[in-house]
Structure formats: structure tokens, C-alpha cells
Amino acid sequence: MTTYAPHDATLDERTRTAWGAYRDELADLSGKAYDEAENTAWERLQETLRDIEGDRAALHIGGDTEH
């Protein structure tokens, strides 16, 4: 498992990368091939985004409490 520094910019980049991977995975597909791959790609994206949001929540819980 990859470890990331808990900075919002890093988490934002991970989010952009996850969406880019989703888009790229489906970019050259159409018709039935797209339909078959999209659900799996979407589930993978959602799992990655949940992980990122968990890291973001942990950052805010354990991070700077001054606002």
C-alpha cells in the first residue's frame, strides 16, 4: 500500500489522478465493450475516492484544529 503525506493538495491530486484513470480506461471503448467495462471502472473509481475521502477526514480530525 502506498503512503501519502496528509496534505490537501496531495489528496486533490490523487482525486484528479483517480478520475483520469477512470476516463483513460474507457476512452477507447464503445458500445458493448464500454458497457461491460464501465461498471467495473466505476466501482474501482468509487473505492479509490472513498479511500481518499477517508484520508481527508483523518487529516482534518488529526490535523490543524485552528480555523
PyMOL Python script that loads the backbone (N, CA, C, O; Angstrom):
from pymol import cmd

cmd.read_pdbstr("""\
ATOM      1  N   MET A   1       0.845  -1.168   0.000  1.00  0.00           N
ATOM      2  CA  MET A   1       0.000   0.000   0.000  1.00  0.00           C
ATOM      3  C   MET A   1       0.891   1.233   0.000  1.00  0.00           C
ATOM      4  O   MET A   1       1.887   1.290   0.721  1.00  0.00           O
ATOM      5  N   THR A   2       0.531   2.206  -0.804  1.00  0.00           N
ATOM      6  CA  THR A   2       1.274   3.450  -0.910  1.00  0.00           C
ATOM      7  C   THR A   2       0.876   4.378   0.220  1.00  0.00           C
ATOM      8  O   THR A   2      -0.303   4.482   0.559  1.00  0.00           O
ATOM      9  N   THR A   3       1.857   5.053   0.804  1.00  0.00           N
ATOM     10  CA  THR A   3       1.597   6.027   1.849  1.00  0.00           C
ATOM     11  C   THR A   3       1.742   7.419   1.264  1.00  0.00           C
ATOM     12  O   THR A   3       2.674   7.685   0.506  1.00  0.00           O
ATOM     13  N   TYR A   4       0.823   8.307   1.613  1.00  0.00           N
ATOM     14  CA  TYR A   4       0.831   9.669   1.112  1.00  0.00           C
ATOM     15  C   TYR A   4       0.941  10.637   2.278  1.00  0.00           C
ATOM     16  O   TYR A   4       0.405  10.390   3.358  1.00  0.00           O
ATOM     17  N   ALA A   5       1.638  11.737   2.048  1.00  0.00           N
ATOM     18  CA  ALA A   5       1.667  12.812   3.033  1.00  0.00           C
ATOM     19  C   ALA A   5       0.267  13.388   3.130  1.00  0.00           C
ATOM     20  O   ALA A   5      -0.393  13.577   2.108  1.00  0.00           O
ATOM     21  N   PRO A   6      -0.196  13.668   4.333  1.00  0.00           N
ATOM     22  CA  PRO A   6      -1.582  14.117   4.509  1.00  0.00           C
ATOM     23  C   PRO A   6      -1.774  15.604   4.220  1.00  0.00           C
ATOM     24  O   PRO A   6      -2.130  16.367   5.118  1.00  0.00           O
ATOM     25  N   HIS A   7      -1.545  16.012   2.998  1.00  0.00           N
ATOM     26  CA  HIS A   7      -1.761  17.400   2.607  1.00  0.00           C
ATOM     27  C   HIS A   7      -2.944  17.448   1.651  1.00  0.00           C
ATOM     28  O   HIS A   7      -3.105  16.575   0.798  1.00  0.00           O
ATOM     29  N   ASP A   8      -3.762  18.470   1.805  1.00  0.00           N
ATOM     30  CA  ASP A   8      -4.929  18.591   0.929  1.00  0.00           C
ATOM     31  C   ASP A   8      -4.539  18.589  -0.543  1.00  0.00           C
ATOM     32  O   ASP A   8      -5.247  17.994  -1.356  1.00  0.00           O
ATOM     33  N   ALA A   9      -3.441  19.233  -0.910  1.00  0.00           N
ATOM     34  CA  ALA A   9      -3.016  19.276  -2.308  1.00  0.00           C
ATOM     35  C   ALA A   9      -2.713  17.867  -2.815  1.00  0.00           C
ATOM     36  O   ALA A   9      -3.028  17.533  -3.957  1.00  0.00           O
ATOM     37  N   THR A  10      -2.113  17.058  -1.978  1.00  0.00           N
ATOM     38  CA  THR A  10      -1.819  15.674  -2.356  1.00  0.00           C
ATOM     39  C   THR A  10      -3.110  14.895  -2.556  1.00  0.00           C
ATOM     40  O   THR A  10      -3.233  14.112  -3.498  1.00  0.00           O
ATOM     41  N   LEU A  11      -4.060  15.110  -1.675  1.00  0.00           N
ATOM     42  CA  LEU A  11      -5.346  14.419  -1.795  1.00  0.00           C
ATOM     43  C   LEU A  11      -6.101  14.889  -3.036  1.00  0.00           C
ATOM     44  O   LEU A  11      -6.747  14.091  -3.714  1.00  0.00           O
ATOM     45  N   ASP A  12      -6.017  16.172  -3.326  1.00  0.00           N
ATOM     46  CA  ASP A  12      -6.642  16.693  -4.541  1.00  0.00           C
ATOM     47  C   ASP A  12      -6.011  16.073  -5.787  1.00  0.00           C
ATOM     48  O   ASP A  12      -6.713  15.733  -6.739  1.00  0.00           O
ATOM     49  N   GLU A  13      -4.707  15.930  -5.779  1.00  0.00           N
ATOM     50  CA  GLU A  13      -4.014  15.317  -6.921  1.00  0.00           C
ATOM     51  C   GLU A  13      -4.407  13.851  -7.055  1.00  0.00           C
ATOM     52  O   GLU A  13      -4.616  13.367  -8.167  1.00  0.00           O
ATOM     53  N   ARG A  14      -4.508  13.150  -5.950  1.00  0.00           N
ATOM     54  CA  ARG A  14      -4.955  11.754  -6.002  1.00  0.00           C
ATOM     55  C   ARG A  14      -6.356  11.660  -6.589  1.00  0.00           C
ATOM     56  O   ARG A  14      -6.646  10.736  -7.348  1.00  0.00           O
ATOM     57  N   THR A  15      -7.230  12.605  -6.247  1.00  0.00           N
ATOM     58  CA  THR A  15      -8.590  12.622  -6.799  1.00  0.00           C
ATOM     59  C   THR A  15      -8.551  12.836  -8.302  1.00  0.00           C
ATOM     60  O   THR A  15      -9.223  12.122  -9.046  1.00  0.00           O
ATOM     61  N   ARG A  16      -7.771  13.813  -8.760  1.00  0.00           N
ATOM     62  CA  ARG A  16      -7.642  14.059 -10.207  1.00  0.00           C
ATOM     63  C   ARG A  16      -7.081  12.830 -10.916  1.00  0.00           C
ATOM     64  O   ARG A  16      -7.537  12.472 -12.002  1.00  0.00           O
ATOM     65  N   THR A  17      -6.094  12.187 -10.302  1.00  0.00           N
ATOM     66  CA  THR A  17      -5.482  11.000 -10.900  1.00  0.00           C
ATOM     67  C   THR A  17      -6.497   9.868 -11.004  1.00  0.00           C
ATOM     68  O   THR A  17      -6.538   9.165 -12.014  1.00  0.00           O
ATOM     69  N   ALA A  18      -7.311   9.686  -9.975  1.00  0.00           N
ATOM     70  CA  ALA A  18      -8.328   8.628  -9.986  1.00  0.00           C
ATOM     71  C   ALA A  18      -9.336   8.856 -11.107  1.00  0.00           C
ATOM     72  O   ALA A  18      -9.687   7.923 -11.830  1.00  0.00           O
ATOM     73  N   TRP A  19      -9.803  10.096 -11.252  1.00  0.00           N
ATOM     74  CA  TRP A  19     -10.751  10.407 -12.334  1.00  0.00           C
ATOM     75  C   TRP A  19     -10.091  10.238 -13.697  1.00  0.00           C
ATOM     76  O   TRP A  19     -10.722   9.755 -14.638  1.00  0.00           O
ATOM     77  N   GLY A  20      -8.839  10.629 -13.807  1.00  0.00           N
ATOM     78  CA  GLY A  20      -8.110  10.467 -15.066  1.00  0.00           C
ATOM     79  C   GLY A  20      -7.965   9.005 -15.446  1.00  0.00           C
ATOM     80  O   GLY A  20      -8.119   8.644 -16.612  1.00  0.00           O
ATOM     81  N   ALA A  21      -7.670   8.165 -14.465  1.00  0.00           N
ATOM     82  CA  ALA A  21      -7.543   6.732 -14.728  1.00  0.00           C
ATOM     83  C   ALA A  21      -8.871   6.151 -15.193  1.00  0.00           C
ATOM     84  O   ALA A  21      -8.907   5.328 -16.107  1.00  0.00           O
ATOM     85  N   TYR A  22      -9.962   6.580 -14.562  1.00  0.00           N
ATOM     86  CA  TYR A  22     -11.298   6.129 -14.965  1.00  0.00           C
ATOM     87  C   TYR A  22     -11.574   6.522 -16.420  1.00  0.00           C
ATOM     88  O   TYR A  22     -11.990   5.697 -17.234  1.00  0.00           O
ATOM     89  N   ARG A  23     -11.335   7.777 -16.720  1.00  0.00           N
ATOM     90  CA  ARG A  23     -11.565   8.283 -18.080  1.00  0.00           C
ATOM     91  C   ARG A  23     -10.702   7.532 -19.102  1.00  0.00           C
ATOM     92  O   ARG A  23     -11.188   7.103 -20.148  1.00  0.00           O
ATOM     93  N   ASP A  24      -9.419   7.384 -18.778  1.00  0.00           N
ATOM     94  CA  ASP A  24      -8.499   6.731 -19.704  1.00  0.00           C
ATOM     95  C   ASP A  24      -8.842   5.268 -19.940  1.00  0.00           C
ATOM     96  O   ASP A  24      -8.677   4.749 -21.043  1.00  0.00           O
ATOM     97  N   GLU A  25      -9.323   4.608 -18.887  1.00  0.00           N
ATOM     98  CA  GLU A  25      -9.685   3.194 -19.005  1.00  0.00           C
ATOM     99  C   GLU A  25     -10.822   2.990 -20.010  1.00  0.00           C
ATOM    100  O   GLU A  25     -10.906   1.945 -20.654  1.00  0.00           O
ATOM    101  N   LEU A  26     -11.682   3.982 -20.137  1.00  0.00           N
ATOM    102  CA  LEU A  26     -12.858   3.857 -21.000  1.00  0.00           C
ATOM    103  C   LEU A  26     -12.731   4.598 -22.323  1.00  0.00           C
ATOM    104  O   LEU A  26     -13.585   4.452 -23.198  1.00  0.00           O
ATOM    105  N   ALA A  27     -11.693   5.379 -22.477  1.00  0.00           N
ATOM    106  CA  ALA A  27     -11.580   6.307 -23.609  1.00  0.00           C
ATOM    107  C   ALA A  27     -11.689   5.642 -24.977  1.00  0.00           C
ATOM    108  O   ALA A  27     -12.342   6.190 -25.865  1.00  0.00           O
ATOM    109  N   ASP A  28     -11.088   4.511 -25.168  1.00  0.00           N
ATOM    110  CA  ASP A  28     -11.056   3.889 -26.489  1.00  0.00           C
ATOM    111  C   ASP A  28     -12.146   2.841 -26.687  1.00  0.00           C
ATOM    112  O   ASP A  28     -12.134   2.104 -27.673  1.00  0.00           O
ATOM    113  N   LEU A  29     -13.082   2.778 -25.754  1.00  0.00           N
ATOM    114  CA  LEU A  29     -14.128   1.768 -25.822  1.00  0.00           C
ATOM    115  C   LEU A  29     -15.436   2.383 -26.312  1.00  0.00           C
ATOM    116  O   LEU A  29     -15.686   3.576 -26.143  1.00  0.00           O
ATOM    117  N   SER A  30     -16.248   1.551 -26.913  1.00  0.00           N
ATOM    118  CA  SER A  30     -17.579   1.986 -27.312  1.00  0.00           C
ATOM    119  C   SER A  30     -18.500   0.780 -27.328  1.00  0.00           C
ATOM    120  O   SER A  30     -18.059  -0.369 -27.292  1.00  0.00           O
ATOM    121  N   GLY A  31     -19.778   1.072 -27.383  1.00  0.00           N
ATOM    122  CA  GLY A  31     -20.770   0.010 -27.483  1.00  0.00           C
ATOM    123  C   GLY A  31     -20.718  -0.974 -26.328  1.00  0.00           C
ATOM    124  O   GLY A  31     -20.612  -0.590 -25.163  1.00  0.00           O
ATOM    125  N   LYS A  32     -20.793  -2.235 -26.673  1.00  0.00           N
ATOM    126  CA  LYS A  32     -20.840  -3.293 -25.667  1.00  0.00           C
ATOM    127  C   LYS A  32     -19.562  -3.341 -24.834  1.00  0.00           C
ATOM    128  O   LYS A  32     -19.623  -3.584 -23.629  1.00  0.00           O
ATOM    129  N   ALA A  33     -18.421  -3.116 -25.450  1.00  0.00           N
ATOM    130  CA  ALA A  33     -17.155  -3.134 -24.712  1.00  0.00           C
ATOM    131  C   ALA A  33     -17.155  -2.052 -23.631  1.00  0.00           C
ATOM    132  O   ALA A  33     -16.700  -2.287 -22.511  1.00  0.00           O
ATOM    133  N   TYR A  34     -17.667  -0.867 -23.971  1.00  0.00           N
ATOM    134  CA  TYR A  34     -17.765   0.215 -22.988  1.00  0.00           C
ATOM    135  C   TYR A  34     -18.716  -0.186 -21.864  1.00  0.00           C
ATOM    136  O   TYR A  34     -18.388  -0.056 -20.685  1.00  0.00           O
ATOM    137  N   ASP A  35     -19.892  -0.674 -22.239  1.00  0.00           N
ATOM    138  CA  ASP A  35     -20.893  -1.059 -21.242  1.00  0.00           C
ATOM    139  C   ASP A  35     -20.341  -2.091 -20.268  1.00  0.00           C
ATOM    140  O   ASP A  35     -20.594  -2.013 -19.066  1.00  0.00           O
ATOM    141  N   GLU A  36     -19.590  -3.052 -20.781  1.00  0.00           N
ATOM    142  CA  GLU A  36     -19.036  -4.107 -19.932  1.00  0.00           C
ATOM    143  C   GLU A  36     -17.929  -3.587 -19.011  1.00  0.00           C
ATOM    144  O   GLU A  36     -17.809  -4.043 -17.874  1.00  0.00           O
ATOM    145  N   ALA A  37     -17.137  -2.655 -19.481  1.00  0.00           N
ATOM    146  CA  ALA A  37     -16.012  -2.148 -18.692  1.00  0.00           C
ATOM    147  C   ALA A  37     -16.408  -1.027 -17.739  1.00  0.00           C
ATOM    148  O   ALA A  37     -15.763  -0.839 -16.708  1.00  0.00           O
ATOM    149  N   GLU A  38     -17.446  -0.289 -18.063  1.00  0.00           N
ATOM    150  CA  GLU A  38     -17.780   0.911 -17.290  1.00  0.00           C
ATOM    151  C   GLU A  38     -18.137   0.602 -15.843  1.00  0.00           C
ATOM    152  O   GLU A  38     -17.671   1.301 -14.943  1.00  0.00           O
ATOM    153  N   ASN A  39     -18.928  -0.398 -15.595  1.00  0.00           N
ATOM    154  CA  ASN A  39     -19.337  -0.704 -14.226  1.00  0.00           C
ATOM    155  C   ASN A  39     -18.132  -1.041 -13.352  1.00  0.00           C
ATOM    156  O   ASN A  39     -18.030  -0.564 -12.221  1.00  0.00           O
ATOM    157  N   THR A  40     -17.232  -1.852 -13.867  1.00  0.00           N
ATOM    158  CA  THR A  40     -16.031  -2.211 -13.112  1.00  0.00           C
ATOM    159  C   THR A  40     -15.159  -0.983 -12.871  1.00  0.00           C
ATOM    160  O   THR A  40     -14.644  -0.782 -11.771  1.00  0.00           O
ATOM    161  N   ALA A  41     -15.001  -0.172 -13.897  1.00  0.00           N
ATOM    162  CA  ALA A  41     -14.191   1.039 -13.761  1.00  0.00           C
ATOM    163  C   ALA A  41     -14.822   1.989 -12.743  1.00  0.00           C
ATOM    164  O   ALA A  41     -14.115   2.598 -11.941  1.00  0.00           O
ATOM    165  N   TRP A  42     -16.153   2.117 -12.773  1.00  0.00           N
ATOM    166  CA  TRP A  42     -16.849   2.994 -11.846  1.00  0.00           C
ATOM    167  C   TRP A  42     -16.666   2.510 -10.405  1.00  0.00           C
ATOM    168  O   TRP A  42     -16.395   3.310  -9.509  1.00  0.00           O
ATOM    169  N   GLU A  43     -16.812   1.218 -10.187  1.00  0.00           N
ATOM    170  CA  GLU A  43     -16.639   0.667  -8.845  1.00  0.00           C
ATOM    171  C   GLU A  43     -15.214   0.903  -8.336  1.00  0.00           C
ATOM    172  O   GLU A  43     -15.020   1.240  -7.168  1.00  0.00           O
ATOM    173  N   ARG A  44     -14.243   0.732  -9.189  1.00  0.00           N
ATOM    174  CA  ARG A  44     -12.847   0.965  -8.818  1.00  0.00           C
ATOM    175  C   ARG A  44     -12.634   2.441  -8.472  1.00  0.00           C
ATOM    176  O   ARG A  44     -11.963   2.762  -7.492  1.00  0.00           O
ATOM    177  N   LEU A  45     -13.207   3.333  -9.280  1.00  0.00           N
ATOM    178  CA  LEU A  45     -13.117   4.766  -9.010  1.00  0.00           C
ATOM    179  C   LEU A  45     -13.757   5.096  -7.661  1.00  0.00           C
ATOM    180  O   LEU A  45     -13.166   5.814  -6.854  1.00  0.00           O
ATOM    181  N   GLN A  46     -14.950   4.581  -7.413  1.00  0.00           N
ATOM    182  CA  GLN A  46     -15.640   4.876  -6.160  1.00  0.00           C
ATOM    183  C   GLN A  46     -14.848   4.385  -4.951  1.00  0.00           C
ATOM    184  O   GLN A  46     -14.793   5.069  -3.930  1.00  0.00           O
ATOM    185  N   GLU A  47     -14.243   3.219  -5.057  1.00  0.00           N
ATOM    186  CA  GLU A  47     -13.418   2.697  -3.961  1.00  0.00           C
ATOM    187  C   GLU A  47     -12.223   3.614  -3.704  1.00  0.00           C
ATOM    188  O   GLU A  47     -11.897   3.916  -2.556  1.00  0.00           O
ATOM    189  N   THR A  48     -11.586   4.044  -4.766  1.00  0.00           N
ATOM    190  CA  THR A  48     -10.438   4.946  -4.633  1.00  0.00           C
ATOM    191  C   THR A  48     -10.868   6.267  -4.015  1.00  0.00           C
ATOM    192  O   THR A  48     -10.190   6.785  -3.127  1.00  0.00           O
ATOM    193  N   LEU A  49     -11.989   6.818  -4.476  1.00  0.00           N
ATOM    194  CA  LEU A  49     -12.470   8.088  -3.923  1.00  0.00           C
ATOM    195  C   LEU A  49     -12.852   7.951  -2.450  1.00  0.00           C
ATOM    196  O   LEU A  49     -12.630   8.879  -1.673  1.00  0.00           O
ATOM    197  N   ARG A  50     -13.420   6.815  -2.055  1.00  0.00           N
ATOM    198  CA  ARG A  50     -13.726   6.582  -0.639  1.00  0.00           C
ATOM    199  C   ARG A  50     -12.444   6.561   0.190  1.00  0.00           C
ATOM    200  O   ARG A  50     -12.401   7.130   1.281  1.00  0.00           O
ATOM    201  N   ASP A  51     -11.401   5.906  -0.324  1.00  0.00           N
ATOM    202  CA  ASP A  51     -10.112   5.878   0.377  1.00  0.00           C
ATOM    203  C   ASP A  51      -9.563   7.289   0.544  1.00  0.00           C
ATOM    204  O   ASP A  51      -9.083   7.649   1.619  1.00  0.00           O
ATOM    205  N   ILE A  52      -9.632   8.076  -0.505  1.00  0.00           N
ATOM    206  CA  ILE A  52      -9.126   9.452  -0.460  1.00  0.00           C
ATOM    207  C   ILE A  52      -9.927  10.273   0.551  1.00  0.00           C
ATOM    208  O   ILE A  52      -9.347  11.021   1.338  1.00  0.00           O
ATOM    209  N   GLU A  53     -11.237  10.140   0.536  1.00  0.00           N
ATOM    210  CA  GLU A  53     -12.066  10.892   1.489  1.00  0.00           C
ATOM    211  C   GLU A  53     -11.800  10.447   2.918  1.00  0.00           C
ATOM    212  O   GLU A  53     -11.846  11.265   3.836  1.00  0.00           O
ATOM    213  N   GLY A  54     -11.525   9.169   3.120  1.00  0.00           N
ATOM    214  CA  GLY A  54     -11.145   8.694   4.448  1.00  0.00           C
ATOM    215  C   GLY A  54      -9.845   9.335   4.910  1.00  0.00           C
ATOM    216  O   GLY A  54      -9.715   9.734   6.067  1.00  0.00           O
ATOM    217  N   ASP A  55      -8.890   9.431   4.002  1.00  0.00           N
ATOM    218  CA  ASP A  55      -7.629  10.100   4.327  1.00  0.00           C
ATOM    219  C   ASP A  55      -7.853  11.583   4.592  1.00  0.00           C
ATOM    220  O   ASP A  55      -7.228  12.156   5.485  1.00  0.00           O
ATOM    221  N   ARG A  56      -8.745  12.209   3.820  1.00  0.00           N
ATOM    222  CA  ARG A  56      -9.044  13.626   4.012  1.00  0.00           C
ATOM    223  C   ARG A  56      -9.695  13.850   5.390  1.00  0.00           C
ATOM    224  O   ARG A  56      -9.359  14.800   6.097  1.00  0.00           O
ATOM    225  N   ALA A  57     -10.619  12.972   5.753  1.00  0.00           N
ATOM    226  CA  ALA A  57     -11.276  13.086   7.058  1.00  0.00           C
ATOM    227  C   ALA A  57     -10.264  12.899   8.184  1.00  0.00           C
ATOM    228  O   ALA A  57     -10.294  13.627   9.175  1.00  0.00           O
ATOM    229  N   ALA A  58      -9.379  11.936   8.035  1.00  0.00           N
ATOM    230  CA  ALA A  58      -8.358  11.702   9.055  1.00  0.00           C
ATOM    231  C   ALA A  58      -7.441  12.914   9.187  1.00  0.00           C
ATOM    232  O   ALA A  58      -7.026  13.262  10.293  1.00  0.00           O
ATOM    233  N   LEU A  59      -7.128  13.549   8.081  1.00  0.00           N
ATOM    234  CA  LEU A  59      -6.300  14.747   8.104  1.00  0.00           C
ATOM    235  C   LEU A  59      -6.977  15.846   8.912  1.00  0.00           C
ATOM    236  O   LEU A  59      -6.330  16.510   9.723  1.00  0.00           O
ATOM    237  N   HIS A  60      -8.266  16.041   8.697  1.00  0.00           N
ATOM    238  CA  HIS A  60      -8.978  17.118   9.373  1.00  0.00           C
ATOM    239  C   HIS A  60      -9.242  16.793  10.837  1.00  0.00           C
ATOM    240  O   HIS A  60      -9.303  17.700  11.667  1.00  0.00           O
ATOM    241  N   ILE A  61      -9.398  15.528  11.163  1.00  0.00           N
ATOM    242  CA  ILE A  61      -9.606  15.138  12.552  1.00  0.00           C
ATOM    243  C   ILE A  61      -8.307  15.270  13.334  1.00  0.00           C
ATOM    244  O   ILE A  61      -8.297  15.786  14.452  1.00  0.00           O
ATOM    245  N   GLY A  62      -7.225  14.807  12.750  1.00  0.00           N
ATOM    246  CA  GLY A  62      -5.948  14.813  13.446  1.00  0.00           C
ATOM    247  C   GLY A  62      -5.069  15.983  13.109  1.00  0.00           C
ATOM    248  O   GLY A  62      -3.998  16.148  13.693  1.00  0.00           O
ATOM    249  N   GLY A  63      -5.507  16.805  12.168  1.00  0.00           N
ATOM    250  CA  GLY A  63      -4.688  17.912  11.687  1.00  0.00           C
ATOM    251  C   GLY A  63      -4.891  19.177  12.469  1.00  0.00           C
ATOM    252  O   GLY A  63      -5.246  19.150  13.647  1.00  0.00           O
ATOM    253  N   ASP A  64      -4.668  20.262  11.820  1.00  0.00           N
ATOM    254  CA  ASP A  64      -4.757  21.589  12.409  1.00  0.00           C
ATOM    255  C   ASP A  64      -6.173  21.869  12.870  1.00  0.00           C
ATOM    256  O   ASP A  64      -7.114  21.780  12.082  1.00  0.00           O
ATOM    257  N   THR A  65      -6.330  22.206  14.137  1.00  0.00           N
ATOM    258  CA  THR A  65      -7.657  22.484  14.681  1.00  0.00           C
ATOM    259  C   THR A  65      -7.943  23.968  14.761  1.00  0.00           C
ATOM    260  O   THR A  65      -9.037  24.355  15.173  1.00  0.00           O
ATOM    261  N   GLU A  66      -6.986  24.822  14.377  1.00  0.00           N
ATOM    262  CA  GLU A  66      -7.223  26.258  14.384  1.00  0.00           C
ATOM    263  C   GLU A  66      -7.902  26.659  13.086  1.00  0.00           C
ATOM    264  O   GLU A  66      -7.454  26.275  12.006  1.00  0.00           O
ATOM    265  N   HIS A  67      -8.970  27.422  13.182  1.00  0.00           N
ATOM    266  CA  HIS A  67      -9.686  27.880  11.987  1.00  0.00           C
ATOM    267  C   HIS A  67      -9.809  29.360  12.004  1.00  0.00           C
ATOM    268  O   HIS A  67     -10.381  29.942  11.082  1.00  0.00           O
TER     269      HIS A  67
END
""", "prot")
cmd.dss("prot")
cmd.show_as("cartoon", "prot")
cmd.util.cbc("prot")
cmd.orient("prot")
